[in-house]
C-alpha cells in the first residue's frame, strides 16, 4: 500500500512539473494584437531586470504611427514616443505566472494592474490581462521567432 502511494505521488509530482511554467519562458519578443480590432500593433520585448519582468515597445507595426507619442499619459511618459517606451513594469513571478505589475495602454494613457502567463506547453502564445478591480481585458500576444 505504501509503495503504491509513493509511486502515485511521484507520478503526480512529475506530471505537474511537466506542465508547470518556467519564469524565463516569456522572455523574448512578442507581437501584440489589439483585443478590440484584431490588428497587429507592435513588437514588445519582455526581459528581466533583477527578478522583475519589464516590457518595452521595440517596434510599431503601422508606419503611420511610428512617431506617435503618449499624449494621454499622466506619468513621466507623457509626451514621449511610444516606440522605445517601457509599458510593462515590475512584474513578479508567482509559481506559474507573472503578476503584481502594471501595463500602460499608451493609446488611452491608462495604467492597469497586470498579469501574464503561458498555458500548458504552448510557449508561442502569451496571455496578458490588464485589470482594474473586477474589470479586465485579456490580450493574446504571439512569440516572434527570428
C-alpha positions in Angstrom: 0.0 0.0 0.0 2.8 2.4 0.9 4.7 1.5 -2.2 1.6 2.2 -4.4 1.0 5.6 -2.7 4.7 6.6 -3.2 4.5 5.7 -6.9 1.3 7.6 -7.3 2.8 10.7 -5.5 5.9 10.6 -7.8 3.6 10.4 -10.9 1.5 13.4 -9.7 4.6 15.5 -9.0 6.3 14.5 -12.3 3.2 15.3 -14.4 2.7 18.7 -12.6 6.3 19.6 -13.3 5.9 18.7 -16.9 3.1 21.3 -17.3 4.5 24.0 -15.0 5.8 27.2 -16.5 9.3 28.5 -16.1 9.7 32.2 -15.3 12.0 32.7 -18.2 9.6 31.1 -20.8 8.1 34.6 -21.5 11.5 36.3 -22.2 11.7 37.4 -25.8 9.9 39.4 -28.5 6.1 39.3 -28.8 3.7 40.6 -31.5 0.9 42.5 -29.7 -2.6 42.1 -31.1 -5.4 44.6 -30.2 -8.1 42.7 -28.5 -10.8 45.1 -29.8 -9.8 45.3 -33.5 -7.7 42.1 -34.0 -5.0 44.3 -35.6 -1.3 43.6 -35.0 0.1 46.7 -33.3 3.6 46.4 -32.2 6.5 44.2 -31.1 7.2 44.2 -27.4 10.4 42.7 -25.9 9.9 41.1 -22.4 13.1 41.0 -20.3 14.1 40.7 -16.7 15.7 43.4 -14.6 16.8 41.6 -11.5 13.9 39.4 -10.6 11.3 41.6 -12.2 9.9 41.5 -15.7 9.7 44.6 -17.9 8.4 45.1 -21.4 9.5 47.6 -24.0 7.8 48.6 -27.3 10.7 48.0 -29.8 8.7 48.4 -33.0 5.4 50.0 -34.0 4.0 48.0 -36.9 1.8 50.7 -38.5 4.2 53.1 -40.3 1.8 56.0 -39.9 2.0 55.6 -36.1 5.8 55.1 -35.7 6.3 58.6 -34.3 3.2 58.7 -32.1 3.7 60.0 -28.5 1.8 59.2 -25.4 -0.3 62.4 -25.2 -2.7 61.0 -22.6 -0.1 59.5 -20.2 -0.2 61.1 -16.8 3.2 60.0 -15.6 6.8 60.7 -16.7 6.0 59.0 -20.1 3.7 61.9 -21.2 4.8 63.4 -24.5 7.3 60.6 -25.1 7.5 58.4 -28.2 5.6 55.1 -27.7 8.2 53.2 -29.7 11.0 52.6 -27.2 8.7 53.1 -24.2 8.6 50.6 -21.3 4.9 49.7 -21.0 5.1 46.6 -18.8 6.7 47.2 -15.4 7.6 45.5 -12.1 6.1 42.0 -12.8 6.9 39.4 -10.2 7.0 35.6 -10.8 4.3 33.8 -8.8 4.5 30.0 -9.2 3.1 29.8 -12.8 2.5 33.4 -13.9 3.9 36.9 -13.8 1.8 39.1 -11.6 1.6 42.3 -9.4 3.0 44.6 -12.1 1.4 47.2 -14.4 0.8 47.7 -18.1 0.3 51.0 -19.8 -2.1 51.4 -22.7 -0.3 54.3 -24.4 -3.3 55.0 -26.7 -5.5 55.7 -23.7 -2.9 56.8 -21.2 -4.3 54.3 -18.8 -2.2 52.1 -16.4 -3.7 48.8 -15.4 -2.7 46.1 -12.9 -1.4 43.2 -14.9 -0.6 39.6 -15.0 0.6 37.4 -17.9 1.1 33.7 -18.4 1.5 30.9 -20.9 -0.9 28.0 -20.9 0.1 24.4 -20.9 3.0 23.6 -23.2 2.3 26.4 -25.8 5.2 28.7 -25.4 4.3 30.8 -28.5 1.0 32.3 -27.2 1.1 34.7 -24.3 -2.0 35.7 -22.3 -1.8 39.2 -20.9 -4.6 40.6 -18.7 -4.9 44.2 -17.6 -7.4 44.9 -14.9 -8.9 47.5 -12.6 -10.8 45.8 -9.7 -13.1 43.2 -11.3 -13.0 44.7 -14.8 -10.4 43.3 -17.1 -9.2 42.9 -20.7 -7.2 40.0 -22.0 -5.0 40.1 -25.0 -3.0 37.4 -26.8 0.5 38.1 -27.8 2.4 35.9 -30.2 6.1 35.0 -30.0 8.4 36.4 -32.7 11.0 33.8 -33.8 13.9 35.1 -35.8 
